Amino acid sequence: MSDLDLLTQSLARNVRRWRTERGFTLEALAARAGVSRGMLIQIEQARTNPSLGTVVKIGDALGVSVTTLLDYEQGPTVRIVPAGQAVRLWDTDAGSFSRLLAGAEAPGPLEMWEWRLMPGESSPSDPHPAGTVELLHVTAGELTLTLDGVPHRVPEGASASFGADSPHTYGNEGPGPMRMIMAVSVPPVR
C-alpha cells in the first residue's frame, strides 16, 4: 500500500472516529467545517484525497490537530517526527517561517512550533477559540508580541504565556533573525 493510500485510509478512519466521539452527524460536521456532506462521505469512505485546507477545516471543527487526523501509527504512545518531516506551514521570501514540529490531543489539540522571523517581518494571527493558551520561548533575537494592540518585548532567553483568544501578532523589530519555540494548547470541542 502506498503512503498516499495509507493516509487516505487513516484520514477516513480518524474522521469517522472523532466525528462519532464528538457525537456529530455528517450534516453537523459538514456545517461546522464548511465542507459539503458529500465530501465528508467520500473522505470517510476513503474515496478522495482532500486538500490540506479541507483537512484543516475538518480538524478545527472536530477540535483535533491535522497530525491526529493523518496519523496511521496505531500502537505506541511515543510518536517520533523525523527532522525532515516537520511541516512548514508559513514562510516569506526573506526567510521567515513557522514549522509544526509535533502535535497531540491532551485533551484538546496541543502543538509545538518552531518560528523564525527575519528583521522587519511580522505574522498576524486571528483569535483562536476561547481558552486557547500559547507558551513561547525566544532562543535568538527579540520577539515583539502584540496582544490586543499592546506590544510586549520578549528578549532572547525569556519565555511568555498568554491567552490567544484575541488578535495577536508575532513581530521582529530587531536587527537580526528572531527564533522561538512555541506551544499552542486549544481546549477540546464541547
Buried (B, 14 or more C-beta within 10 A) or exposed (E): EEEEEEBBEBBBBBBBBBBEEBEBEBEBBBEBBEBEBEBBEBBBEBEBBBEEEBBBBBBBBBBBBBBBBBBBEEEEEEEEBEEEEBBEEEEEEEEBBBBBBBBBBEEBBBBBBBBBBBBEBEBEEEEBBEBBBBBBBBBBBBBBBBBEEEEEEBEBEEEBEBBBBBEBBBBBBBEEBBBBBBBBBBBBBE
